[in-house]
Amino acid sequence: MKNFILGLAVLSTVLMKAQTQIIAHRGYFQSQPATTENSIKSLENAQKLKIYGSEFDVRMTKDGVLVVNHDEHHGKMEISETTFKELEKLKLSNGEKFPTLKDYLKQGKKDPSLKLIVEIKPDKTPEIENEITQKTLKMIKDMKLENQSEYISFSLNICKEIKKLEPKFKVQYLNGELSPEQIQKEGLDGMDYHYSVFQKNPSWISEAKALGLITNSWTVNDPAVYEELKKQGISFVTTNIPDQLKNK
């Protein structure tokens, strides 16, 4: 009887691991009431959903402050060419302060069950990219968030720099042109591609899984696309509608 119960426990663990898990894209901002993407409130909303993780974007100001923002610009100001003091004068559309990475991570640390999916945005030169990467990893380590954080980037240079600095950190590439075999050769942990890439390359999810790679897809806001990817055995999807997909 004990062996039977143990077998059921192992099976349920395997099934849980096999299920497609949900990551909120730039937090859960299409909430009621609605907030704005990459805001601390959107991260709080994601924490309440009890999903796998929440993704957000990291950039660096002219004076070296790490901030959370998707676009190159905050209002009309180019982030990399503007000091934080100037940038913070303009609040987010929901009235929040323009978030620093440090403040964002402080909120993230309040719920250790939610993974922080850190997207480091490409910059103008490899040297600047390396500086942003080094500063980001240092802050995460200083705040003891290593086990809660995973990394993604459109820049292959940034992905490889993370693995060079911290080989055990999980890193996935976003751009979409590398096959599972190429991802493995680059020493990365997985592929996080737009769902159209997997539609054009229907064998890539199974090939990646066979190589032990993580598979993720963005930005999956159509339940039919979600079901299609789920049937192929994708590990994760990143979505603006995490509340709708989490129970499907």
PASEBA-1860 file (N, C-alpha, C; in nm, 3 decimals):
! residues 248
1> MKNFILGL> 0.084/-0.122/0.000/0.000/0.000/0.000/0.087/0.126/0.000 ~ 0.192/0.119/0.084/0.283/0.235/0.091/0.345/0.264/-0.045 ~ 0.385/0.155/-0.115/0.446/0.171/-0.247/0.347/0.231/-0.347 ~ 0.220/0.189/-0.335/0.115/0.242/-0.423/0.097/0.393/-0.402 ~ 0.091/0.433/-0.274/0.075/0.576/-0.241/0.196/0.655/-0.289 ~ 0.315/0.598/-0.268/0.439/0.664/-0.312/0.438/0.679/-0.465 ~ 0.391/0.573/-0.534/0.383/0.578/-0.680/0.288/0.687/-0.728 ~ 0.175/0.700/-0.661/0.079/0.806/-0.696/0.140/0.945/-0.676
9> AVLSTVLM> 0.213/0.961/-0.565/0.277/1.090/-0.535/0.379/1.127/-0.642 ~ 0.458/1.026/-0.682/0.560/1.049/-0.787/0.492/1.085/-0.919 ~ 0.384/1.009/-0.953/0.311/1.034/-1.077/0.251/1.174/-1.080 ~ 0.192/1.215/-0.967/0.131/1.349/-0.962/0.237/1.457/-0.975 ~ 0.355/1.434/-0.918/0.466/1.530/-0.931/0.510/1.541/-1.077 ~ 0.521/1.427/-1.144/0.562/1.425/-1.286/0.458/1.498/-1.371 ~ 0.329/1.470/-1.344/0.222/1.535/-1.420/0.222/1.686/-1.399 ~ 0.245/1.729/-1.274/0.249/1.872/-1.244/0.362/1.939/-1.321
17> KAQTQIIA> 0.478/1.869/-1.325/0.593/1.925/-1.394/0.568/1.929/-1.545 ~ 0.487/1.834/-1.594/0.462/1.825/-1.738/0.360/1.929/-1.785 ~ 0.281/1.981/-1.693/0.178/2.076/-1.732/0.240/2.208/-1.779 ~ 0.175/2.268/-1.878/0.218/2.400/-1.924/0.190/2.503/-1.815 ~ 0.292/2.581/-1.781/0.277/2.679/-1.674/0.270/2.822/-1.731 ~ 0.213/2.911/-1.649/0.179/3.045/-1.696/0.273/3.151/-1.639 ~ 0.317/3.240/-1.728/0.400/3.356/-1.690/0.326/3.482/-1.734 ~ 0.308/3.575/-1.641/0.242/3.703/-1.673/0.341/3.792/-1.750
25> HRGYFQSQ> 0.295/3.848/-1.861/0.377/3.932/-1.947/0.377/4.076/-1.896 ~ 0.494/4.120/-1.848/0.507/4.255/-1.788/0.412/4.272/-1.669 ~ 0.397/4.164/-1.594/0.302/4.164/-1.483/0.162/4.138/-1.532 ~ 0.067/4.137/-1.439/-0.074/4.122/-1.477/-0.135/4.261/-1.471 ~ -0.141/4.326/-1.590/-0.184/4.466/-1.594/-0.325/4.483/-1.652 ~ -0.374/4.381/-1.723/-0.511/4.388/-1.776/-0.609/4.336/-1.671 ~ -0.597/4.394/-1.554/-0.672/4.350/-1.437/-0.796/4.439/-1.420 ~ -0.875/4.409/-1.318/-0.988/4.495/-1.281/-0.967/4.544/-1.138
33> PATTENSI> -0.940/4.671/-1.111/-0.921/4.775/-1.213/-0.789/4.757/-1.287 ~ -0.785/4.807/-1.410/-0.664/4.794/-1.493/-0.552/4.880/-1.435 ~ -0.430/4.833/-1.456/-0.313/4.913/-1.417/-0.227/4.931/-1.543 ~ -0.096/4.938/-1.528/-0.012/4.954/-1.646/0.103/4.856/-1.643 ~ 0.150/4.817/-1.762/0.254/4.714/-1.772/0.383/4.756/-1.704 ~ 0.454/4.657/-1.649/0.582/4.679/-1.582/0.572/4.769/-1.459 ~ 0.451/4.787/-1.409/0.436/4.864/-1.284/0.447/4.769/-1.165 ~ 0.478/4.824/-1.049/0.484/4.741/-0.928/0.346/4.684/-0.896
41> KSLENAQK> 0.241/4.760/-0.926/0.105/4.710/-0.905/0.077/4.589/-0.993 ~ 0.127/4.589/-1.117/0.105/4.475/-1.206/0.177/4.350/-1.153 ~ 0.291/4.372/-1.089/0.362/4.260/-1.026/0.282/4.207/-0.906 ~ 0.230/4.298/-0.825/0.144/4.257/-0.713/0.026/4.174/-0.762 ~ -0.036/4.218/-0.871/-0.149/4.146/-0.928/-0.109/4.004/-0.969 ~ 0.009/3.992/-1.029/0.059/3.859/-1.070/0.082/3.771/-0.948 ~ 0.132/3.830/-0.841/0.156/3.753/-0.719/0.027/3.693/-0.664 ~ -0.082/3.766/-0.678/-0.211/3.718/-0.626/-0.268/3.603/-0.708
49> LKIYGSEF> -0.224/3.588/-0.833/-0.279/3.484/-0.920/-0.225/3.344/-0.889 ~ -0.112/3.337/-0.820/-0.049/3.208/-0.788/-0.015/3.130/-0.917 ~ 0.056/3.198/-1.006/0.105/3.137/-1.129/0.255/3.115/-1.117 ~ 0.318/3.066/-1.224/0.461/3.032/-1.216/0.549/3.156/-1.199 ~ 0.525/3.257/-1.286/0.618/3.370/-1.284/0.561/3.495/-1.347 ~ 0.640/3.602/-1.338/0.603/3.731/-1.397/0.726/3.789/-1.465 ~ 0.708/3.830/-1.590/0.819/3.882/-1.672/0.822/4.034/-1.664 ~ 0.942/4.091/-1.673/0.958/4.237/-1.675/1.088/4.273/-1.746
57> DVRMTKDG> 1.101/4.402/-1.785/1.209/4.447/-1.872/1.304/4.542/-1.798 ~ 1.434/4.518/-1.817/1.536/4.599/-1.749/1.614/4.683/-1.850 ~ 1.626/4.812/-1.818/1.708/4.906/-1.896/1.797/4.986/-1.800 ~ 1.890/5.064/-1.857/1.980/5.146/-1.774/1.976/5.291/-1.819 ~ 1.967/5.381/-1.722/1.963/5.524/-1.752/2.104/5.575/-1.786 ~ 2.109/5.700/-1.828/2.237/5.763/-1.864/2.335/5.761/-1.747 ~ 2.281/5.776/-1.624/2.369/5.779/-1.506/2.378/5.644/-1.436 ~ 2.345/5.536/-1.509/2.373/5.402/-1.458/2.271/5.343/-1.364
65> VLVVNHDE> 2.151/5.401/-1.357/2.046/5.345/-1.270/1.968/5.241/-1.349 ~ 1.949/5.124/-1.291/1.869/5.019/-1.355/1.722/5.045/-1.329 ~ 1.643/5.045/-1.436/1.499/5.073/-1.426/1.420/4.964/-1.498 ~ 1.290/4.959/-1.468/1.201/4.860/-1.531/1.111/4.934/-1.630 ~ 1.133/4.907/-1.760/1.053/4.971/-1.865/1.074/4.893/-1.994 ~ 0.966/4.871/-2.068/0.978/4.795/-2.192/1.038/4.878/-2.305 ~ 0.983/4.995/-2.331/1.025/5.075/-2.446/1.157/5.146/-2.420 ~ 1.222/5.186/-2.529/1.346/5.263/-2.516/1.320/5.401/-2.456
73> HHGKMEIS> 1.195/5.447/-2.471/1.158/5.580/-2.423/1.062/5.573/-2.305 ~ 1.073/5.669/-2.216/0.974/5.691/-2.110/0.915/5.829/-2.141 ~ 0.788/5.828/-2.187/0.736/5.952/-2.246/0.815/5.982/-2.371 ~ 0.868/6.105/-2.381/0.950/6.141/-2.498/1.099/6.129/-2.469 ~ 1.133/6.084/-2.348/1.273/6.076/-2.308/1.334/5.940/-2.339 ~ 1.448/5.940/-2.407/1.520/5.814/-2.431/1.592/5.775/-2.302 ~ 1.560/5.659/-2.250/1.609/5.619/-2.117/1.762/5.619/-2.110 ~ 1.827/5.564/-2.212/1.973/5.552/-2.207/2.045/5.687/-2.220
81> ETTFKELE> 1.970/5.791/-2.261/2.029/5.924/-2.279/1.979/6.024/-2.175 ~ 1.910/5.976/-2.071/1.846/6.064/-1.972/1.879/6.016/-1.832 ~ 1.901/6.110/-1.741/1.929/6.072/-1.602/1.802/6.025/-1.532 ~ 1.820/5.946/-1.429/1.704/5.896/-1.355/1.626/6.011/-1.292 ~ 1.697/6.113/-1.247/1.630/6.228/-1.184/1.529/6.292/-1.279 ~ 1.566/6.300/-1.407/1.474/6.355/-1.507/1.360/6.258/-1.538 ~ 1.395/6.130/-1.551/1.296/6.029/-1.586/1.187/6.014/-1.479 ~ 1.227/6.023/-1.352/1.130/5.998/-1.245/1.029/6.113/-1.228
89> KLKLSNGE> 1.055/6.226/-1.295/0.956/6.336/-1.290/0.825/6.296/-1.359 ~ 0.837/6.206/-1.456/0.718/6.160/-1.527/0.670/6.028/-1.467 ~ 0.551/6.030/-1.411/0.497/5.908/-1.350/0.440/5.814/-1.456 ~ 0.417/5.690/-1.417/0.351/5.594/-1.505/0.205/5.634/-1.525 ~ 0.141/5.574/-1.623/0.002/5.611/-1.654/-0.095/5.578/-1.540 ~ -0.056/5.488/-1.451/-0.143/5.455/-1.337/-0.111/5.541/-1.214 ~ -0.020/5.638/-1.230/0.013/5.729/-1.121/0.130/5.685/-1.035 ~ 0.185/5.565/-1.062/0.300/5.517/-0.985/0.428/5.591/-1.024
97> KFPTLKDY> 0.526/5.584/-0.933/0.659/5.635/-0.965/0.722/5.548/-1.072 ~ 0.807/5.607/-1.154/0.885/5.532/-1.253/0.971/5.433/-1.176 ~ 0.956/5.301/-1.201/1.018/5.204/-1.110/1.166/5.176/-1.136 ~ 1.243/5.178/-1.029/1.380/5.127/-1.037/1.374/4.975/-1.028 ~ 1.478/4.910/-1.076/1.485/4.764/-1.063/1.487/4.725/-0.915 ~ 1.556/4.802/-0.834/1.566/4.769/-0.691/1.428/4.767/-0.625 ~ 1.347/4.869/-0.652/1.213/4.873/-0.593/1.126/4.759/-0.645 ~ 1.142/4.727/-0.772/1.064/4.619/-0.832/1.101/4.485/-0.767
105> LKQGKKDP> 1.230/4.464/-0.749/1.275/4.339/-0.687/1.232/4.329/-0.541 ~ 1.226/4.442/-0.472/1.178/4.441/-0.332/1.036/4.386/-0.326 ~ 0.951/4.429/-0.421/0.815/4.376/-0.426/0.817/4.227/-0.463 ~ 0.903/4.191/-0.557/0.912/4.051/-0.599/0.952/3.959/-0.485 ~ 1.036/4.009/-0.398/1.086/3.927/-0.286/0.977/3.896/-0.184 ~ 0.869/3.973/-0.187/0.760/3.951/-0.090/0.686/3.820/-0.115 ~ 0.699/3.765/-0.235/0.634/3.638/-0.266/0.734/3.544/-0.334 ~ 0.806/3.465/-0.255/0.909/3.377/-0.312/0.854/3.269/-0.405
113> SLKLIVEI> 0.722/3.247/-0.404/0.664/3.142/-0.490/0.652/3.186/-0.635 ~ 0.661/3.316/-0.661/0.649/3.368/-0.798/0.788/3.393/-0.856 ~ 0.821/3.323/-0.964/0.951/3.344/-1.029/0.955/3.481/-1.096 ~ 1.071/3.543/-1.089/1.094/3.672/-1.154/1.166/3.645/-1.285 ~ 1.097/3.670/-1.395/1.154/3.643/-1.528/1.213/3.774/-1.580 ~ 1.344/3.785/-1.571/1.416/3.911/-1.594/1.457/3.921/-1.741 ~ 1.394/4.013/-1.814/1.436/4.037/-1.952/1.530/4.157/-1.956 ~ 1.655/4.132/-1.990/1.752/4.241/-2.005/1.749/4.284/-2.151
121> KPDKTPEI> 1.714/4.411/-2.173/1.693/4.460/-2.309/1.827/4.485/-2.380 ~ 1.834/4.460/-2.510/1.955/4.491/-2.586/1.988/4.640/-2.579 ~ 2.116/4.673/-2.594/2.156/4.814/-2.595/2.248/4.841/-2.713 ~ 2.305/4.961/-2.714/2.373/5.010/-2.835/2.506/4.941/-2.865 ~ 2.574/4.893/-2.762/2.701/4.824/-2.784/2.709/4.702/-2.692 ~ 2.790/4.603/-2.729/2.810/4.488/-2.639/2.865/4.530/-2.503 ~ 2.947/4.634/-2.502/3.007/4.680/-2.375/2.898/4.731/-2.280 ~ 2.803/4.809/-2.334/2.694/4.859/-2.248/2.605/4.743/-2.205
129> ENEITQKT> 2.578/4.651/-2.296/2.500/4.531/-2.260/2.565/4.454/-2.146 ~ 2.696/4.439/-2.154/2.768/4.365/-2.049/2.760/4.438/-1.915 ~ 2.768/4.571/-1.919/2.758/4.650/-1.796/2.620/4.633/-1.732 ~ 2.515/4.644/-1.813/2.379/4.627/-1.762/2.362/4.486/-1.703 ~ 2.412/4.387/-1.773/2.401/4.249/-1.728/2.472/4.229/-1.595 ~ 2.595/4.277/-1.587/2.673/4.262/-1.463/2.604/4.331/-1.346 ~ 2.553/4.452/-1.368/2.485/4.526/-1.261/2.356/4.457/-1.218 ~ 2.282/4.404/-1.316/2.156/4.336/-1.286/2.182/4.211/-1.201
137> LKMIKDMK> 2.278/4.130/-1.243/2.307/4.008/-1.168/2.359/4.039/-1.028 ~ 2.440/4.143/-1.016/2.492/4.181/-0.884/2.378/4.220/-0.791 ~ 2.284/4.300/-0.843/2.172/4.343/-0.759/2.086/4.223/-0.715 ~ 2.062/4.133/-0.807/1.982/4.014/-0.774/2.053/3.928/-0.670 ~ 2.184/3.915/-0.684/2.260/3.836/-0.585/2.266/3.908/-0.451 ~ 2.286/4.039/-0.453/2.292/4.117/-0.328/2.159/4.107/-0.252 ~ 2.049/4.097/-0.328/1.917/4.088/-0.265/1.874/3.943/-0.237 ~ 1.969/3.851/-0.265/1.947/3.708/-0.239/1.823/3.654/-0.313
145> LENQSEYI> 1.814/3.691/-0.439/1.702/3.648/-0.523/1.746/3.551/-0.633 ~ 1.865/3.492/-0.616/1.918/3.404/-0.721/1.824/3.289/-0.755 ~ 1.766/3.228/-0.652/1.683/3.109/-0.675/1.544/3.144/-0.726 ~ 1.509/3.272/-0.718/1.376/3.315/-0.762/1.377/3.373/-0.903 ~ 1.497/3.390/-0.959/1.511/3.464/-1.085/1.554/3.376/-1.201 ~ 1.495/3.403/-1.318/1.536/3.341/-1.444/1.551/3.453/-1.546 ~ 1.619/3.425/-1.658/1.662/3.534/-1.747/1.627/3.506/-1.892 ~ 1.590/3.613/-1.962/1.562/3.606/-2.105/1.618/3.732/-2.172
153> SFSLNICK> 1.650/3.721/-2.302/1.693/3.839/-2.377/1.686/3.813/-2.527 ~ 1.663/3.920/-2.603/1.673/3.916/-2.749/1.819/3.923/-2.793 ~ 1.907/3.963/-2.703/2.050/3.975/-2.735/2.122/3.845/-2.700 ~ 2.178/3.780/-2.801/2.256/3.659/-2.775/2.378/3.692/-2.690 ~ 2.434/3.810/-2.710/2.547/3.855/-2.628/2.510/3.859/-2.480 ~ 2.393/3.916/-2.448/2.350/3.924/-2.309/2.329/3.783/-2.251 ~ 2.263/3.698/-2.328/2.240/3.560/-2.282/2.372/3.490/-2.248 ~ 2.469/3.506/-2.337/2.598/3.439/-2.316/2.677/3.502/-2.202
161> EIKKLEPK> 2.661/3.633/-2.185/2.728/3.702/-2.074/2.673/3.652/-1.939 ~ 2.541/3.633/-1.931/2.483/3.580/-1.807/2.542/3.442/-1.776 ~ 2.547/3.355/-1.877/2.600/3.220/-1.856/2.748/3.222/-1.821 ~ 2.820/3.320/-1.876/2.963/3.333/-1.845/2.982/3.373/-1.698 ~ 2.900/3.467/-1.653/2.911/3.516/-1.515/2.854/3.416/-1.414 ~ 2.742/3.355/-1.450/2.671/3.264/-1.358/2.621/3.143/-1.436 ~ 2.706/3.043/-1.455/2.669/2.928/-1.540/2.543/2.854/-1.495 ~ 2.511/2.862/-1.367/2.394/2.787/-1.317/2.261/2.862/-1.336
169> FKVQYLNG> 2.267/2.990/-1.370/2.143/3.067/-1.390/2.072/3.020/-1.517 ~ 1.940/3.014/-1.512/1.861/2.971/-1.628/1.844/3.087/-1.726 ~ 1.882/3.062/-1.852/1.879/3.167/-1.954/1.813/3.114/-2.080 ~ 1.715/3.190/-2.131/1.647/3.155/-2.255/1.660/3.270/-2.356 ~ 1.671/3.231/-2.481/1.689/3.327/-2.591/1.554/3.356/-2.656 ~ 1.532/3.483/-2.693/1.400/3.529/-2.739/1.386/3.548/-2.890 ~ 1.495/3.562/-2.961/1.486/3.618/-3.096/1.420/3.527/-3.200 ~ 1.436/3.397/-3.185/1.357/3.306/-3.269/1.426/3.240/-3.386
177> ELSPEQIQ> 1.551/3.278/-3.416/1.613/3.222/-3.537/1.698/3.098/-3.509 ~ 1.727/3.067/-3.385/1.813/2.953/-3.353/1.731/2.827/-3.327 ~ 1.773/2.717/-3.386/1.707/2.588/-3.365/1.741/2.536/-3.225 ~ 1.668/2.436/-3.177/1.702/2.378/-3.046/1.848/2.332/-3.038 ~ 1.897/2.270/-3.145/2.036/2.223/-3.145/2.133/2.340/-3.133 ~ 2.103/2.450/-3.202/2.190/2.570/-3.193/2.184/2.632/-3.054 ~ 2.065/2.634/-2.994/2.051/2.686/-2.857/2.140/2.606/-2.762 ~ 2.137/2.475/-2.777/2.220/2.389/-2.691/2.369/2.417/-2.715
185> KEGLDGMD> 2.407/2.434/-2.842/2.549/2.460/-2.874/2.597/2.593/-2.816 ~ 2.506/2.690/-2.805/2.541/2.820/-2.746/2.550/2.813/-2.594 ~ 2.514/2.699/-2.537/2.524/2.682/-2.392/2.409/2.743/-2.314 ~ 2.295/2.768/-2.382/2.180/2.828/-2.316/2.083/2.719/-2.268 ~ 1.988/2.761/-2.184/1.899/2.664/-2.120/1.768/2.642/-2.195 ~ 1.735/2.735/-2.287/1.609/2.716/-2.354/1.577/2.824/-2.455 ~ 1.459/2.809/-2.515/1.411/2.900/-2.618/1.276/2.956/-2.574 ~ 1.262/3.087/-2.584/1.139/3.157/-2.547/1.102/3.240/-2.671
193> YHYSVFQK> 1.025/3.178/-2.761/1.001/3.236/-2.893/0.855/3.278/-2.911 ~ 0.832/3.374/-3.002/0.696/3.409/-3.040/0.627/3.284/-3.094 ~ 0.499/3.270/-3.062/0.429/3.146/-3.098/0.432/3.118/-3.247 ~ 0.444/3.223/-3.331/0.448/3.201/-3.476/0.572/3.122/-3.518 ~ 0.681/3.136/-3.441/0.804/3.060/-3.471/0.778/2.910/-3.454 ~ 0.707/2.874/-3.347/0.676/2.733/-3.325/0.574/2.681/-3.427 ~ 0.486/2.769/-3.474/0.391/2.728/-3.578/0.463/2.699/-3.710 ~ 0.568/2.777/-3.738/0.647/2.756/-3.861/0.742/2.637/-3.847
201> NPSWISEA> 0.779/2.605/-3.724/0.874/2.495/-3.697/0.809/2.398/-3.597 ~ 0.711/2.319/-3.644/0.630/2.239/-3.552/0.706/2.130/-3.476 ~ 0.827/2.098/-3.519/0.905/1.994/-3.448/0.994/2.051/-3.339 ~ 1.007/2.184/-3.331/1.105/2.242/-3.240/1.074/2.217/-3.092 ~ 0.947/2.217/-3.054/0.916/2.195/-2.912/0.959/2.055/-2.869 ~ 0.923/1.955/-2.948/0.962/1.817/-2.912/1.113/1.798/-2.921 ~ 1.177/1.861/-3.020/1.325/1.852/-3.032/1.392/1.916/-2.911 ~ 1.341/2.032/-2.870/1.398/2.103/-2.754/1.383/2.020/-2.627
209> KALGLITN> 1.265/1.962/-2.609/1.239/1.880/-2.490/1.331/1.758/-2.488 ~ 1.355/1.699/-2.605/1.444/1.583/-2.613/1.588/1.619/-2.575 ~ 1.624/1.746/-2.598/1.758/1.794/-2.562/1.763/1.846/-2.418 ~ 1.649/1.843/-2.348/1.645/1.891/-2.210/1.637/2.042/-2.198 ~ 1.590/2.108/-2.305/1.581/2.255/-2.305/1.445/2.301/-2.255 ~ 1.442/2.421/-2.197/1.317/2.485/-2.157/1.249/2.538/-2.283 ~ 1.116/2.526/-2.290/1.040/2.585/-2.401/0.936/2.682/-2.347 ~ 0.931/2.799/-2.406/0.838/2.904/-2.364/0.793/2.977/-2.491
217> SWTVNDPA> 0.677/3.043/-2.485/0.628/3.117/-2.601/0.559/3.245/-2.557 ~ 0.578/3.349/-2.637/0.515/3.479/-2.611/0.446/3.527/-2.739 ~ 0.362/3.628/-2.732/0.277/3.660/-2.619/0.145/3.594/-2.650 ~ 0.110/3.490/-2.577/-0.001/3.402/-2.610/-0.130/3.455/-2.545 ~ -0.207/3.528/-2.624/-0.331/3.589/-2.573/-0.456/3.529/-2.635 ~ -0.439/3.422/-2.712/-0.551/3.353/-2.775/-0.559/3.212/-2.714 ~ -0.669/3.179/-2.647/-0.681/3.047/-2.586/-0.662/2.932/-2.685 ~ -0.698/2.953/-2.812/-0.680/2.847/-2.913/-0.531/2.821/-2.939
225> VYEELKKQ> -0.452/2.929/-2.944/-0.306/2.915/-2.962/-0.247/2.847/-2.839 ~ -0.295/2.885/-2.722/-0.250/2.823/-2.597/-0.273/2.672/-2.600 ~ -0.393/2.631/-2.641/-0.426/2.488/-2.646/-0.336/2.415/-2.747 ~ -0.309/2.480/-2.859/-0.223/2.422/-2.963/-0.081/2.397/-2.908 ~ -0.027/2.497/-2.839/0.108/2.484/-2.781/0.110/2.381/-2.668 ~ 0.004/2.383/-2.589/-0.007/2.289/-2.476/-0.006/2.144/-2.526 ~ -0.078/2.118/-2.636/-0.082/1.983/-2.694/0.056/1.939/-2.740 ~ 0.137/2.035/-2.784/0.274/2.003/-2.828/0.369/1.984/-2.710
233> GISFVTTN> 0.319/2.012/-2.588/0.399/1.989/-2.468/0.489/2.104/-2.428 ~ 0.454/2.227/-2.469/0.537/2.341/-2.431/0.539/2.357/-2.278 ~ 0.654/2.397/-2.225/0.669/2.407/-2.079/0.598/2.529/-2.021 ~ 0.608/2.643/-2.091/0.555/2.769/-2.041/0.492/2.849/-2.154 ~ 0.397/2.934/-2.120/0.355/3.041/-2.210/0.355/3.173/-2.132 ~ 0.391/3.279/-2.201/0.390/3.413/-2.144/0.271/3.487/-2.205 ~ 0.189/3.551/-2.120/0.061/3.600/-2.167/0.016/3.727/-2.095 ~ -0.066/3.806/-2.167/-0.130/3.923/-2.103/-0.258/3.885/-2.030
241> IPDQLKNK> -0.302/3.757/-2.050/-0.428/3.713/-1.986/-0.402/3.593/-1.894 ~ -0.309/3.607/-1.800/-0.276/3.494/-1.713/-0.395/3.445/-1.630 ~ -0.484/3.536/-1.597/-0.602/3.499/-1.518/-0.693/3.403/-1.596 ~ -0.698/3.421/-1.729/-0.785/3.336/-1.812/-0.723/3.202/-1.846 ~ -0.591/3.199/-1.862/-0.525/3.076/-1.906/-0.486/2.983/-1.791 ~ -0.478/3.036/-1.670/-0.421/2.955/-1.562/-0.505/2.833/-1.525 ~ -0.634/2.838/-1.552/-0.721/2.725/-1.517/-0.763/2.641/-1.637 ~ -0.704/2.667/-1.754/-0.742/2.592/-1.875/-0.663/2.462/-1.886
END
